[in-house]
Amino acid sequence: MNEVLRVEHLSHIYSKGTPFEKKAVDDVSFSAQRGEFIGLIGHTGSGKSTLIQHFNGLLKPSSGRILINGEDIFQSKEMTRAARFAVGLVFQYPEYQLFEETVYADVAFGPKNMGLSKEEIDRRVRENCRIVGLPDSVLDKSPFELSGGQKRRVALAGIFAMEPEVMVLDEPMAGLDPAGCAEVFRYIKDYHEKHGTTILFVTHSMEYAAQMAQRIVVMDSGHILMDGTPEEVFARADELMEAGLDVPQVTRVFLELKKRGVDVDTAVYTVEQAAAKLRALKGGEGKC
């Protein structure tokens, strides 16, 4: 892997110089490697949504830099424009971003603005609609005639079709039932496996982070509180809860076992891990 995104000492102040001044992000630095699948976690107001809007130039930092492939995205207008194609940003309820007359036109909008050939645009539209389970029969329909779940698929296909180097998803499961969440998770995972794109998804749910992320970055009060593998982060479950974050239910179970004197390792975040550790404990293999 090699570095694709770097954030250097980034701060962002809203309403600077007014009585309403608020520092939403405070001296944040981190980097993302090509192909990484990162969960960005934090409670409401932690600064995570403000942070991600800098990655493709929607917000300009009060101080600090954002680099894509080593280039400062604000060094020129051309670089800022290039960053908008290199970093695909999907907001909460992405179906509200739909606006074209047909599904095909909506998914084709980004690739068309990239100046791609008609043949390449067509390939990307059809291929990425298939990835999110949209049949060719809906391509000529208005996206506004579709169900809520189908609209979200169209919005995701539109970002997928741009084939960005970094894809940032802000609460991609918001408002979905468990089946819908599993579906969106599968689309994102399939796209990641096919393209090796760096994916950074924002969530307040430790359950989703535990299921999806290779690495977890935790924000609190505009700062990075933790940055590590799921094992490293969930080993500090008590600190996560002190920061107002929930932890997976299975982690809570192991924390309670620890409090009751059972010699267990609390860095557990999936049911499969928990089952293996409990089997080891039952088998008399010592601490699990």
JOBELGI-V163597 format. One record per pair of residues at least 6 apart in sequence whose C-alpha atoms are under 7 Angstrom apart, sorted by the first residue. I is the first residue (numbers start at 1). J is the second residue. Records with the same first field share a line. If there is no record, write none. Layout:
I = J ; J
This chain:
1 = 33 ; 34 ; 35
2 = 33 ; 34
3 = 31 ; 32 ; 33 ; 34 ; 69
4 = 32 ; 33 ; 34 ; 68 ; 69
5 = 31 ; 32 ; 33 ; 67 ; 68 ; 69
6 = 30 ; 31 ; 32 ; 66 ; 67 ; 68
7 = 29 ; 30 ; 31 ; 65 ; 66 ; 67
8 = 28 ; 29 ; 30 ; 64 ; 65 ; 66
9 = 27 ; 28 ; 29 ; 64 ; 65
10 = 26 ; 27 ; 28 ; 29 ; 61 ; 63 ; 64 ; 65
11 = 25 ; 26 ; 27 ; 28 ; 61 ; 62 ; 63 ; 64
12 = 23 ; 24 ; 25 ; 26 ; 61 ; 62 ; 63
13 = 21 ; 22 ; 23 ; 24 ; 62
14 = 21 ; 22 ; 23
15 = 21 ; 22
24 = 47 ; 50 ; 222
25 = 47 ; 51 ; 222 ; 223
26 = 222 ; 223
28 = 223 ; 224
34 = 197 ; 198
35 = 196 ; 197 ; 198
36 = 198 ; 199
37 = 198 ; 199 ; 200 ; 213 ; 214 ; 215
38 = 199 ; 200 ; 201 ; 213 ; 214 ; 215 ; 216
39 = 200 ; 201 ; 202 ; 209 ; 213 ; 215 ; 216 ; 217
40 = 200 ; 201 ; 202 ; 203 ; 216 ; 217 ; 218
41 = 202 ; 203 ; 204 ; 217 ; 218 ; 219
42 = 48 ; 204 ; 218 ; 219 ; 220 ; 245
43 = 204 ; 244 ; 245
46 = 219 ; 220 ; 221 ; 222
47 = 219 ; 221 ; 222
48 = 219
53 = 59
54 = 60 ; 61
55 = 66 ; 87
56 = 83 ; 84 ; 87
57 = 80 ; 84
65 = 72
66 = 72 ; 73
67 = 73
73 = 79 ; 80 ; 83
74 = 80
85 = 162 ; 164
86 = 164 ; 165 ; 166
87 = 164 ; 165 ; 166 ; 167
88 = 159 ; 164 ; 166 ; 167 ; 168
89 = 167 ; 168 ; 169
90 = 168 ; 169 ; 170
91 = 169 ; 170
92 = 170 ; 171 ; 172 ; 174
93 = 174
94 = 152 ; 155
95 = 151 ; 152 ; 155
98 = 106 ; 155
99 = 106
100 = 106
101 = 142
102 = 139 ; 140 ; 141 ; 142 ; 143
103 = 138 ; 139 ; 140 ; 141 ; 142 ; 143 ; 154
104 = 125 ; 139 ; 140
106 = 158
107 = 125 ; 154 ; 157 ; 158 ; 161
108 = 121 ; 125 ; 158
110 = 158 ; 162
111 = 121 ; 161 ; 162
112 = 121
124 = 161
125 = 161
128 = 157 ; 160 ; 161
129 = 157
131 = 187
132 = 153 ; 157 ; 187
143 = 151
165 = 197 ; 198
166 = 197 ; 198 ; 199
167 = 198 ; 199 ; 200
168 = 199 ; 200 ; 201
169 = 200 ; 201 ; 202
170 = 201 ; 202 ; 203
171 = 201 ; 202 ; 203
173 = 181 ; 184
205 = 246
206 = 246 ; 247 ; 248
207 = 247 ; 248
210 = 230 ; 269 ; 270
214 = 229 ; 230
215 = 228 ; 229 ; 230
216 = 227 ; 228 ; 229 ; 230
217 = 224 ; 226 ; 227 ; 228
218 = 224 ; 225 ; 226 ; 227
219 = 225
220 = 243
226 = 233
231 = 267
234 = 267 ; 268 ; 269
235 = 266 ; 267
237 = 247
248 = 269
250 = 268 ; 269 ; 270 ; 271
251 = 266 ; 268 ; 269
254 = 264 ; 266
255 = 266
258 = 264
263 = 287
264 = 287 ; 288
265 = 288
268 = 274
277 = 288
280 = 288
281 = 287 ; 288
